[in-house]
Amino acid sequence: MQLQTLSSRGFFRPAVMQPASKDSVEIAKAFGKSIPALYSPGFPHRQRTLEPPRGASLDERLYDARAICKVRTAAVAMHLDPEWRSRFFSQIDSLMDAENWEQEDAPVTEASFTTLLRMILLVRPKRRPGLGSTSTGNIIAAWTVGKDRLTIECLPNDKVRWVLSLDSDDHREGAAGHTSLSRLTAVLAPYNPERWFVCEGG
Amino acid sequence: MSHTTIKTYPHAPITEATLELRVQSPVSSQEQQKVVRRLQKQYPHVENLNELRVNFDSQRTGGAVSVSTQPQGFRRTSTDQTEVALISPLGVTSARLAPYPGWNVFSNQALDVWKVWKRSTKINPVVRIGVRYINRIDIPRDGRQQIRVEDYLTIYPQAPELGVLPMTGYFIQIEVPTHDPLWTSVITSTVVPSPLLDHISLLLDIDVSRTEEIPMKDDDLWAVIAQAHDIKNNIFQRCITQQSERLFE
């Protein structure tokens, strides 16, 4: 059975028609039994959201944001080097540390963090990026090698904004753009992005 | 169902492993809280679990809607969020998110939680053991317009050609007694949105459970739980293909 690879949309649409016959009642019962078994696994650790309760303190909001980032990372942990993941978690903890956080800034959003994870799994950088965030909750990944710097702001829905600066023999060169993750490697290719992603000496 | 050789993989596709022990009678809120307190060291973070209930009274003019929450237990997590303990009136569940550390580590984690539960609650026999592993097989598209599910799973949908375009999704669930009649398995497969760009992800969810002849002594109980793990491994191995295995190596 072949499966189309171009679609990422939800594949299962529950029946909306009202059951009319005995058979259709049985079918509806069977679906009622099996669908929740898959989609409501009964393990509430899957049911976290980034919506903090109203009036949540800064500590609570940051904790929730760190937690969701780690749960999202766990979902792809089999594709990450354990040491890399562990240090990445330290960076997340450090980034969203309440002591260094401005009260009015939004914690990193789930949508932005998801784009960061997908970008990392696309680029697979050996060198971990420095992490920062915008006041609106977008996470920023930055790589600096000598005077060459690449900064990528992760927006929701696989969109990124990037800025780079390069130090050539006698002048500095800069470039910036806005693209989707699927185009990122092609867009950065002229600037030899391996200079940022590959560690020298392994 | 015959046994197959069990392998370990450097990039096992397990996204979540869960072990649930359900007891006969609900335990009190005080007992649950005692368990929660005693798990604090290993699982520093705690949340209350509540069930949201929405009631609609059609007898009243305009229909009256009321919303209430019902306590359902507690959820404790480790600092990195990968180890989870759920404490509910009817039992305790240990879960481990990826990266999966192996059965020995996971079952010891669950055993420690169970010992805390037993120490904190009245004697209450286990009436159900459930071991569930959710696997996600991430398949790179590699420029392909289509993939064949049967290249990766031996459980797959069969349907007549109904149009020129390929299938965009499926959902299969089978419930089948295992070779050991005391255990039942529920195997589910479907397509899920892939967390990786340019990949297709297939879910393989294996749930093995038992409700009869459950030992009271811990040593015997854990020996029985290990059987569930072996059965799960056997099912997993029989549900995947060599092409899948190559993705986990």
Chai-1 contact restraints between the chains, C-beta under 6 A:
chainA,res_idxA,chainB,res_idxB,connection_type,confidence,min_distance_angstrom,max_distance_angstrom,comment,restraint_id
A,M1,B,V149,contact,1.0,0.0,6.0,A-B,restraint_1
A,M1,B,Y156,contact,1.0,0.0,6.0,A-B,restraint_2
A,M1,B,P157,contact,1.0,0.0,6.0,A-B,restraint_3
A,Q2,B,Q146,contact,1.0,0.0,6.0,A-B,restraint_4
A,Q2,B,R148,contact,1.0,0.0,6.0,A-B,restraint_5
A,Q2,B,P166,contact,1.0,0.0,6.0,A-B,restraint_6
A,L3,B,I147,contact,1.0,0.0,6.0,A-B,restraint_7
A,L3,B,V149,contact,1.0,0.0,6.0,A-B,restraint_8
A,L3,B,M167,contact,1.0,0.0,6.0,A-B,restraint_9
A,Q4,B,Q146,contact,1.0,0.0,6.0,A-B,restraint_10
A,Q4,B,P166,contact,1.0,0.0,6.0,A-B,restraint_11
A,Q4,B,T168,contact,1.0,0.0,6.0,A-B,restraint_12
A,T5,B,R141,contact,1.0,0.0,6.0,A-B,restraint_13
A,T5,B,R144,contact,1.0,0.0,6.0,A-B,restraint_14
A,T5,B,Q146,contact,1.0,0.0,6.0,A-B,restraint_15
A,T5,B,I147,contact,1.0,0.0,6.0,A-B,restraint_16
A,T5,B,I200,contact,1.0,0.0,6.0,A-B,restraint_17
A,S7,B,T168,contact,1.0,0.0,6.0,A-B,restraint_18
A,S8,B,P193,contact,1.0,0.0,6.0,A-B,restraint_19
A,F11,B,T168,contact,1.0,0.0,6.0,A-B,restraint_20
A,F11,B,G169,contact,1.0,0.0,6.0,A-B,restraint_21
A,F11,B,V191,contact,1.0,0.0,6.0,A-B,restraint_22
A,F12,B,G169,contact,1.0,0.0,6.0,A-B,restraint_23
A,F12,B,F171,contact,1.0,0.0,6.0,A-B,restraint_24
A,S34,B,Q173,contact,1.0,0.0,6.0,A-B,restraint_25
A,L38,B,T188,contact,1.0,0.0,6.0,A-B,restraint_26
A,F43,B,T18,contact,1.0,0.0,6.0,A-B,restraint_27
A,F43,B,A95,contact,1.0,0.0,6.0,A-B,restraint_28
A,P44,B,L49,contact,1.0,0.0,6.0,A-B,restraint_29
A,P44,B,R75,contact,1.0,0.0,6.0,A-B,restraint_30
A,H45,B,V84,contact,1.0,0.0,6.0,A-B,restraint_31
A,H45,B,A95,contact,1.0,0.0,6.0,A-B,restraint_32
A,A67,B,Q81,contact,1.0,0.0,6.0,A-B,restraint_33
A,K70,B,D80,contact,1.0,0.0,6.0,A-B,restraint_34
A,K70,B,Q81,contact,1.0,0.0,6.0,A-B,restraint_35
A,V71,B,Q81,contact,1.0,0.0,6.0,A-B,restraint_36
A,A74,B,T82,contact,1.0,0.0,6.0,A-B,restraint_37
A,A74,B,L97,contact,1.0,0.0,6.0,A-B,restraint_38
A,A74,B,A98,contact,1.0,0.0,6.0,A-B,restraint_39
A,A75,B,T15,contact,1.0,0.0,6.0,A-B,restraint_40
A,A75,B,P195,contact,1.0,0.0,6.0,A-B,restraint_41
A,V76,B,P195,contact,1.0,0.0,6.0,A-B,restraint_42
A,A77,B,A98,contact,1.0,0.0,6.0,A-B,restraint_43
A,A77,B,P99,contact,1.0,0.0,6.0,A-B,restraint_44
A,M78,B,H11,contact,1.0,0.0,6.0,A-B,restraint_45
A,M78,B,A98,contact,1.0,0.0,6.0,A-B,restraint_46
A,F89,B,D80,contact,1.0,0.0,6.0,A-B,restraint_47
A,R118,B,L197,contact,1.0,0.0,6.0,A-B,restraint_48
A,L121,B,L196,contact,1.0,0.0,6.0,A-B,restraint_49
A,L122,B,L197,contact,1.0,0.0,6.0,A-B,restraint_50
A,L181,B,L197,contact,1.0,0.0,6.0,A-B,restraint_51
